[in-house]
């Protein structure tokens, strides 16, 4: 049989608009960049320029990018299948949204009809953390745990200095656990537009807060216990959205009114599966959403056979370093 990829991929810079028609799947970057001009890989109606159907894949597609890929798959007959590994759930848009701007969560009418389905920014942010990695830190009493207390104290200082900054987006300070708190704060405060010289960093109040590290770690640990539940809800919402699409029984397309009390059986639209493809110790975003317009059984059984062969061969573990 001919190879699946007769030629190597060509990378172009472009942007995706969630509400754009599938014929505008890939748009020029805004503002234009120095790289090759973006072109629609789907080509004309019904397929790509050569008449082939394409696979859309997103690896760690951030925030609303993952829902945008799923929406384009559902609308485009030229996309045969999609694989999606998501990240940055806290960047998902939620209702209410302006007209013409669909929310990133919830996607499915089924989840939208569930009482209490709303997810706060904090809940979605917690779902991004690596539970398996954190368990290792707790067991080893890692010095990295100090970073959580540093961040909590820093945010307290930021809100005291500027009450309008309720959720300050402080970028990560590298190797924060190796620094004293004043050193950490002097690096973090300018990142939210505050002058470290104007904020007292050696007061007794700060010392008292730093002594509460064990409480901060306990609170963060309890939060992480719920993280897999939140991530599961987000991913199942996406799977159910695809099940509702494609003219299937019970799925009247995006925007359909949700039932007052959603109950099984669920609609059966596109062929979908959530596959735990990666070892969560090395890649916390280990669940891959796979969807296709044809049955997935043969493809997924092939993945299971490959996995069994790797285990029998005693394959080496991935090199150190963790993806997020």
N, C-alpha and C positions, 0 to 999 in steps of 0.2 A: 504493500500500500504506500501511497505517497506520504512524505513526512508531514507532520501536523504544522510545522513552521518552516516552509521552504526557504525563507529568508529571515534574517535577524530583524528585530523590532527597530523602528525609527522613532526617536523621542522628539516630541514637539511640545511647546508650551501653549496652553490654552486654558479656558475656563468653562465651567458647566453652569448653566442656569437651570434650577430645578423645574421651573415652569415653562421652559422653552420646548417647542415641538421637537420630536426625535430627529427630524431633518437638520436641526441645529444642535446636534449632540455636542460638538466641540466648537467653541467660538474663539476668535482671536483674543489674546490676553488684553486686559485693560488695566493699566496702560500697556501699549505694545512693548514687548521685550526684544532683546538682541537675537534670540534664537530663531529657528525656522518658523514661518507663519503656520498657525494652526489650521488644519483642514479637517473636515468631517470624515472620520474613517468609515462611516457607513455609506458614503457616496450617495448615489441616487436612490429613488424609492425602491424598497424591497431588498436592498442588499448593499454591499460595499462596491467600490468602483469596479472590481473584477467579478461582481455577481456573487461573491461568497458571503456566507453569514459569519458573524464575528462573536467572539467571547469577550465580555467586559469583566475586568477584574479590578478590585480595589484593595490594595494592601495597606492597612492602617489608614484608611480614608477617614479624615478628621471631620467631626461634627456632622453638619448637614450634607457633606459630600457623599456619605454612604447612602442616605435616603435618596439623594439625587440620582445616583447610579441605579438604584432599584426602580425608581420611577421611569427612567429612560428605558430600562429593560422591559418594563411592563407595557410601554407605549410603542416600542420599536419592533416591528416584525423582522428586522435584519439582525437583531441580537439573539443568538441562539441560546445563550446561557450567561449567567453572571455568578461570580464568586466574590464574596465581600468579607474582608476582615476589618472591623471598625475600630475606632479609638476616639478618645476625647468626647465622651458622652456629654460632659458638662457644656460643650459648645453647641449642642443641639438646640434649635429653635423650638419654642413651645407656644401654644395659643395664649392670648390672641395674636394673630399676625395680620398685616395689611392685606387687602384684597389682592389676589394673584400671587401671594407668597405663601405656599403651603408650609406647614410646620414640619420639623424633622421628627417630632414625637408628639402625639401618637400618629402612626401611619394608618393603622387598620381601623375599620369601623368597629370591629369587635372589641378592641381594647379601649377605643374612645367611648364605648358604651358602658365600660366597667365603672361602678362607683369608686371614687378614690384612686383612679389610675394616674393622677397627676404626680409628677416626680420633681422635687425641688432641685435647684442647682447643686446643693450640697449632696443630695442623694446620687445624682448623676456623676458628680466628681468622684465620690467614694467608689463608684463602680469601676473606675479606671485603675484602681490600685491593685497590686499583686498580692493576693492573700498568701500564696505559698512562700513568697520571698519574705513577707513580714513575719511569718511563723518562725522562719530561720533566724531572723534578727532577734525576736523575743527569746528564743532558746539560747542564743549565744550572748544575750544581754549586750548587743552591739551598741557601740558609741553612736551609731547613726540615729538611734532613737532620740538622741538629744535634739535633733533637728526639728522634731514636731513641737517641742516646747519653745524653741527659739522662734519658730514661725508664729505660734500662738501669741507670744509676748510681743513680737514685732507688729502683728496686726492690731493688738491692743493699743500700742503706741501710735500707730498710724491713724486709727479712728479717734483717738484723743486729740491728735494734732489737726485732723481734718475730718469731722464727722460725716462729710459727704462721701468719703471713701469707705462704703460699707463692705465691699468685696474687692479689696485691692489685689490687682493682678501682679504680684511680686514674682519676678522671674527667679528661677532656681539659682541659688548661690552654691557654686561648686565646693564640695568638701566642707560643707558648713559645720559638720560635727567636729572638725579639727580646729575651729576658731573659737575665740571667746565671744560672748554675746555682743559686747561693744563692737568688736571687729565685724561680726555678722551684720549688725544693725547699720553700721556705716556703709556697708555694701548694698544693703537692701533698701534703705530709705530713699536714696536718690532715684531709684527705679520707679518710684511712685511720685516723684517730683518734690520730695521733702529734703530739707537741709539737715544733715545729721548734727550740725553744730547747734541747731535750735531745739534739739530734743535731748533731754537728760537721759544718759544711758547707764549711769552708775548709782541710781537712787536705791534706797532701801526697799521701795515698792517693787522695783524690777527684781531685786534679789529675792524677795518673797515669792514673786511669780515663778521665778526660775526653780525654786525649791519644790514646786508643784509638778515637776516633770512626770512623776509616777501617775498622777491623776490624768495628765494629758495623754500619756501612753495608754492608760486603761480606756479612756474615752475613744481614742482612735481605734483601739482593738475591737471595741464593741461595734463601732461603725463598720469596720471591715467584715464583721460577721454577716452583715446585711448586704455587702457589696455583690456577692454572686446572685442574690435574689433580684437586685435591681438590674444587673446586666442581663439576667435571663428574661426579665419582663421586656426590656428594650429589644432584645434579639427575637423573642417570640412575636412581638408586635410586628416586626419586619417580615417574619415568615408568614404570619397570618395575613398581612397586607397582600403578599404575593398570592396566597391561596384565594383571596377575594377577587383577584384580577383575572383577566383572560376570558371573561364571559362564562365563568364557571357557575355551577349551581350555588345560589345564595350570595354570589358576588356580583353586584351590579356596577362595579367600577369605583374609582376613587371619588370621594365626595358623597357616597351613598349614606343615607341616614342610618345611624346605628340603632340596633334594637334596644328597647328599654332595659331588658335583662338578658344579656347574651347567654345563650345556652348551646351546648353541643346538639347535633353534630356540626362540625365546622365545614365550610365550603372546601371544595377540592379543585383549585385552579392550576397554576403552574406547579410543576414537580419541584419540591423544596426539601431541604434537609439542613440541619445544623450539625456540623461535623467537628468533633474535638481533634483537630489535626495536629496541633503542636503540643509539646510538653509545657504545661503552664509554669514550670520552674524556670524555663528559659524564655518563654514568650507568653506573658500573662493574657494577651488577647489571642487565645488559642482556639476559639470557636470560629469556624468558617461557615458562613451562610452560602449555600449552593442552591441555585435555581435554574431550571431549564424548561424548555417547551416540550421535551420528550422525557420518557421515564429515566430516572436516575439509577435504577437498580444495578445495571451492569457497571456503571462508572464507579459507584460507591463500593461494590464488591471488589473491584480492582484495587481500590485504595486499601481495603482491608487485607487483601493478599500481599500487597507491597509491604504493609506494616508488619505482617507476620514474618515475611522473609527477612526484614531488617532485624527483628527480634531474634530470629533463629541464628542469624549471622553474627549476633552480638556486636552490632554496629557501635562505633564509638559515640559517646555523647557529644553534643554540640560544644564548641569551644566556649570559654567563659564569657561573661557579658550577657546582659539581659535586655531584651527589647521591651518596649512599652507602647 
